[in-house]
Amino acid sequence: MAGSCVVVIVHTEDALSIDHFLFYGGAVDEPMPSIDGNKPSIVPGRRDSDGNRKVREHYRDIKRTQFKKMMSPSELLDALF
C-alpha cells in the first residue's frame, strides 16, 4: 500500500521524554517494504491445552535493525511527507 509506514517513538527511561524515532517504510509515493518474509507474531501469555501459543496470522515481527533511526521530528516529517 503506497504511503504506508510504521513509526516507533523511543523515549528515555528516566524522564519518558522523546529520545528519537524509528521509521519503517518507503518514500511517500512508494509502497511499504514487504513484511511477508518476517515471522508471524504470537499472542503473549495465552497458551492452548498443549502449551503452544496462538499465532497472530495478520501480524509480523519486524526486527529493529530494519528500521531507520531518525533523531529529530523534522527528519521524520521529511520521511512522511
Secondary structure as GFF3:
##gff-version 3
##sequence-region A 1 81
A	DSSP	beta_strand	5	11	.	.	.	ID=ss1
A	DSSP	beta_strand	18	25	.	.	.	ID=ss2
A	DSSP	beta_strand	40	47	.	.	.	ID=ss3
A	DSSP	beta_strand	53	60	.	.	.	ID=ss4
A	DSSP	three_ten_helix	64	66	.	.	.	ID=ss5
A	DSSP	beta_strand	68	70	.	.	.	ID=ss6
A	DSSP	alpha_helix	73	80	.	.	.	ID=ss7
###
